[in-house]
């Protein structure tokens, strides 16, 4: 994913300070209000979010576009799956 694409998102949620399962629940809720193909940016501090979001995206058909791992935060860009 290029830098311009990384900055583009249709929605942004901050789950910093929340622990499993709350970041995943917030992601699911936010995705439910978005159109297929929309991109959501999620900020999280829970290290388990890396595994949780990856498995969730794979199972639900969403696309995990990128993850930026900074010392104090993880930033995810996820594209919502097309409707089936």
C-alpha positions as CSV (number, residue, x, y, z in Angstrom):
1,X,0.0,0.0,0.0
2,X,1.4,3.4,-0.9
3,X,1.6,6.5,1.4
4,X,-1.3,8.2,-0.3
5,X,-3.5,5.1,0.1
6,X,-2.5,4.8,3.8
7,X,-3.8,8.3,4.5
8,X,-7.2,7.6,2.9
9,X,-9.9,6.1,5.1
10,X,-13.7,6.5,5.2
11,X,-13.8,6.0,8.9
12,X,-11.4,6.1,11.8
13,X,-11.7,4.6,15.3
14,X,-9.4,4.8,18.2
15,X,-9.4,1.7,20.5
16,X,-6.2,2.8,22.4
17,X,-6.3,1.6,26.0
18,X,-8.9,-1.1,25.3
19,X,-8.1,-4.8,25.8
20,X,-9.4,-7.8,24.0
21,X,-12.2,-8.3,23.0
22,X,-13.2,-4.6,23.0
23,X,-11.0,-3.4,20.0
24,X,-12.5,-6.2,17.8
25,X,-16.0,-5.4,19.0
26,X,-15.5,-1.7,18.2
27,X,-14.2,-2.7,14.7
28,X,-17.1,-4.9,14.0
29,X,-19.6,-2.2,15.0
30,X,-17.9,0.4,12.9
31,X,-17.7,-1.9,9.9
32,X,-21.5,-2.6,10.1
33,X,-22.2,1.0,9.3
34,X,-19.9,1.3,6.3
35,X,-20.6,0.5,2.7
36,X,-18.7,-2.4,1.1
37,X,-15.3,-1.4,-0.1
38,X,-15.0,1.3,2.5
39,X,-11.6,1.6,4.3
40,X,-11.5,2.0,8.1
41,X,-8.4,3.1,10.0
42,X,-8.1,1.5,13.5
43,X,-5.7,2.6,16.2
44,X,-5.0,0.0,18.9
45,X,-2.6,-0.5,21.8
46,X,-3.6,-4.1,22.6
47,X,-0.9,-6.4,21.2
48,X,-3.6,-9.2,20.7
49,X,-5.3,-7.0,18.1
50,X,-2.8,-8.0,15.5
51,X,-3.9,-11.6,15.7
52,X,-7.6,-10.8,16.4
53,X,-7.9,-8.4,13.5
54,X,-6.0,-10.7,11.1
55,X,-8.2,-13.7,11.9
56,X,-11.4,-11.7,11.8
57,X,-10.6,-10.2,8.4
58,X,-9.7,-13.6,7.0
59,X,-12.9,-15.2,8.3
60,X,-15.2,-12.3,7.3
61,X,-13.7,-11.6,3.9
62,X,-12.4,-8.2,4.8
63,X,-9.0,-7.1,3.5
64,X,-6.3,-6.1,5.9
65,X,-4.5,-3.6,3.8
66,X,-1.7,-2.6,6.1
67,X,-0.4,-2.5,9.7
68,X,2.0,0.1,11.0
69,X,3.6,-1.0,14.2
70,X,4.9,2.0,16.2
71,X,6.4,1.7,19.7
72,X,3.2,3.0,21.4
73,X,0.4,2.1,18.9
74,X,-0.7,-0.3,16.1
75,X,-2.4,1.3,13.2
76,X,-4.5,-0.8,10.8
77,X,-6.2,-0.1,7.5
78,X,-9.0,-2.5,6.6
79,X,-11.2,-2.6,3.5
80,X,-14.7,-3.9,4.1
81,X,-15.7,-7.0,2.2
82,X,-18.0,-6.7,-0.8
83,X,-21.6,-7.8,-0.1
84,X,-22.3,-11.4,-1.1
